Amino acid sequence: MRHLIDIMDLSVKEIDELIDRAEDIIANPESYREKCRYKKLATLFFEPSTRTRLSFEAAMLELGGSVLGFSEAQSSSASKGESVSDTIQTVSCYADIIAMRHPKEGAPLAASLKSGVPIINAGDGGHNHPTQTLTDLLTIKRELGRLEGFTVGFCGDLKFGRTVHSLISALSRYENIKIVLISPEELRVPGYVRDEILKKNKIEYTEVGSMTDVMDTLDILYMTRVQRERFFNEDDYLRLRDSYILTPDKLENAKSGLKILHPLPRVNEISTAVDDDPRACYFKQVKNGKYIRMALILKLLSEVR
Amino acid sequence: MTIDSIKNGIVLDHIRAGQSMELYRILGLSELDCSVAIIKNVQSGKMGRKDIIKIDAQIDLDLDVLGYVDPGITVNIIRDGKRIEKRHVELPRLVRGVIRCKNPRCITSTEQDIEHVFRLTDRDRRVYRCVYCESKAKPQI
């Protein structure tokens, strides 16, 4: 049984194929309208989400399939203390494929060990978010025209930002990528990202505290939200919340071809005044997310034996 | 000091001095009914001092656990009073059920009956990480 738990579960060739498939879906949506007829997607969201859950559901509906599931742990038997393992074994009886978000790191991997149908990790705590990474890669490919030979700056909460960890992993396999990590000391990338991904793959990277100092070097600026739900301590959250806010004046020295990405939701880290800047790509990302998830659902269902 | 030779069993040799009790615990040797001898601070040409454990029974030892705890250990299989095999252990790729993940954000902190599994991610530095959350294992010994 094939699952998507970590972006590294997919080879570069498979990612390229998914991107090609997504491009084909964008160009020829009508030819995909019946591809998942009579198939059911379960969206099990033990943690709230707007984009990811609706994106998965829209993706399955556009493929002609149907959806079932829950959008918070309180409306499932998890609130009665049911284990992830039992929930998954139950839902496997009803659905053909499962997209799952859970606050605990590794929950989708634990689920995949017991599941009779493909599991897609739709975000596990501060750990991984591989379908956001596929969305980011599709967006970079469409906006920049390539997946190699660029400098990307990650800004904000790099410690708990699961989208950052997954995208850094994915980019480690492409040629000539330079990474600039922009964050306060307390929110720097975890040791495993630095040691096991950046250093091990000899990726050129720098860690800096100021966004404006490096702005002119960037081809991609990947903004992230400082996430309240990842902090045990409210004071720490409040102290770091406003650390890195992107405003039009900070873009003065940026390249004209810069692409600004953000996995969303945002709180205040990108001023709404930036939304009309042609370099802002975050709402295009949202749209791309649906298409790449359609491609992924098709792939995983086609590999079920 | 005299310790009887064993006839059929296992001798764990080249254990780093002072580590044999921890190994005894991790391997669950207290559960055995047979004789188990722990010999500490034995003179060793190679190691200066070393510990040895003799187990007077033919049991299945988890070589992965031994390799994780100390890849320098040698395992001698004894039959009819003679050594018939000498095995060198190595760092295992996966360690199951020995190390516990301490990360409160990891699924292992709440999911009952889940096996704690750690993966070797850096052989040179002997780094093991939880397969679920990637937290680094604290060295056992």
HADDOCK unambig.tbl for C-alpha pairs under 7 A between the chains (distance, minus, plus):
assign (segid A and resid 83 and name CA) (segid B and resid 111 and name CA) 6.00 0.50 0.50
assign (segid A and resid 104 and name CA) (segid B and resid 105 and name CA) 5.34 0.50 0.50
assign (segid A and resid 104 and name CA) (segid B and resid 106 and name CA) 5.30 0.50 0.50
assign (segid A and resid 104 and name CA) (segid B and resid 107 and name CA) 4.95 0.50 0.50
assign (segid A and resid 105 and name CA) (segid B and resid 105 and name CA) 5.93 0.50 0.50
assign (segid A and resid 105 and name CA) (segid B and resid 106 and name CA) 4.64 0.50 0.50
assign (segid A and resid 105 and name CA) (segid B and resid 107 and name CA) 5.59 0.50 0.50
assign (segid A and resid 105 and name CA) (segid B and resid 132 and name CA) 6.36 0.50 0.50
assign (segid A and resid 105 and name CA) (segid B and resid 133 and name CA) 5.18 0.50 0.50
assign (segid A and resid 106 and name CA) (segid B and resid 106 and name CA) 6.27 0.50 0.50
assign (segid A and resid 106 and name CA) (segid B and resid 107 and name CA) 5.59 0.50 0.50
assign (segid A and resid 106 and name CA) (segid B and resid 132 and name CA) 3.95 0.50 0.50
assign (segid A and resid 106 and name CA) (segid B and resid 133 and name CA) 5.33 0.50 0.50
assign (segid A and resid 107 and name CA) (segid B and resid 107 and name CA) 5.30 0.50 0.50
assign (segid A and resid 109 and name CA) (segid B and resid 132 and name CA) 6.54 0.50 0.50
assign (segid A and resid 127 and name CA) (segid B and resid 133 and name CA) 6.71 0.50 0.50
